[in-house]
Amino acid sequence: MKPCAFEYFAPGSVPEALALIQQHQGKILAGGQSLIPLMNFRLGRPEVLVDINRIPGLDYIRQHDGTLQIGALARERDVELSPLVRQHCPLLAEAVSHVGHSTIRNRGTFCGSIAHADPSAEIPCAMCALEGTIKAVSPTGETVFTAEEFFLTYLTTALEADQMVIEASVPLLPPGTGWSFVEMSRRSGDFAIVAVATLLFMEKGVCTAARIALAGVASTPVRARDAEAVLAGQTPTPDLIAQAAAVVVDATDPESDYHASADYRRDMSRVLSQRSLTEALARAQGGN
């Protein structure tokens, strides 16, 4: 199918883009890997597109003040392959590698996936596990959201109509942090039926803190905080990891669809959490 008719603007600066968004209630076009298919199927019918690809200086991936900062036009493939990301936040690189196929990641933007807010998407899930932040700008100033407060429900965020995402940031992971990202999908490149991102912060064999985030099991990515509490302050063992994974299910609220039933998603949240935590612990202990 073809999209409905729309008006097209290609501003050369952020202030110009914000003015167009405010004036026309326009939809931002960055990578277009989610927006354009929605328009082609006429599930999305924006009357105005504001293409920000000609704005210089928004494609950065940089380290600053203990964080990795990713600009609004940084492509997913660049994040996946970035030496900075692989060194300081390998969980993020692994999560991005599961997004679609390389041709999609070559064009799709990291921040665009966040703004699209699909609850089965890998990048929002990783952002929640990493306790990342999202910076938005409007004609009146900047707003910084935590990942958890940014995602409201299916394809819906806390962004106001006159705001655009300008940057995503994640803290650098301390050396020795255990990490893992695993997912199950019908085919390679599909959205996750269930995905799990985990972090284990270890000190002398004791887990000082754990983070477990899931995608595909609710209307937003979710943190399994009760399961995290099972691990915090403990020496992780296979039995303790299995216990925490069983508690993960309590954080989920899946719906049945043509991909999988709600019960199946709950069960897979337990299975994949146990697998992910086991892998994170192995990495923390120096395994591969």
Secondary structure as UniProt FT lines:
FT   STRAND          7..9
FT   HELIX           14..24
FT   STRAND          27..29
FT   TURN            33..34
FT   HELIX           35..40
FT   TURN            41..42
FT   STRAND          48..51
FT   TURN            53..54
FT   TURN            56..57
FT   STRAND          61..64
FT   TURN            65..66
FT   STRAND          67..71
FT   TURN            72..73
FT   HELIX           76..81
FT   HELIX           83..88
FT   HELIX           90..97
FT   HELIX           102..107
FT   HELIX           110..116
FT   TURN            119..120
FT   HELIX           122..129
FT   TURN            130..131
FT   STRAND          133..138
FT   TURN            139..140
FT   STRAND          141..146
FT   HELIX           147..150
FT   STRAND          151..153
FT   TURN            154..155
FT   STRAND          156..157
FT   TURN            161..162
FT   STRAND          164..171
FT   TURN            175..176
FT   STRAND          178..184
FT   TURN            188..189
FT   STRAND          194..203
FT   TURN            204..205
FT   STRAND          206..215
FT   STRAND          222..223
FT   HELIX           225..231
FT   TURN            232..233
FT   HELIX           238..248
FT   HELIX           249..251
FT   HELIX           262..284
FT   TURN            285..286
//
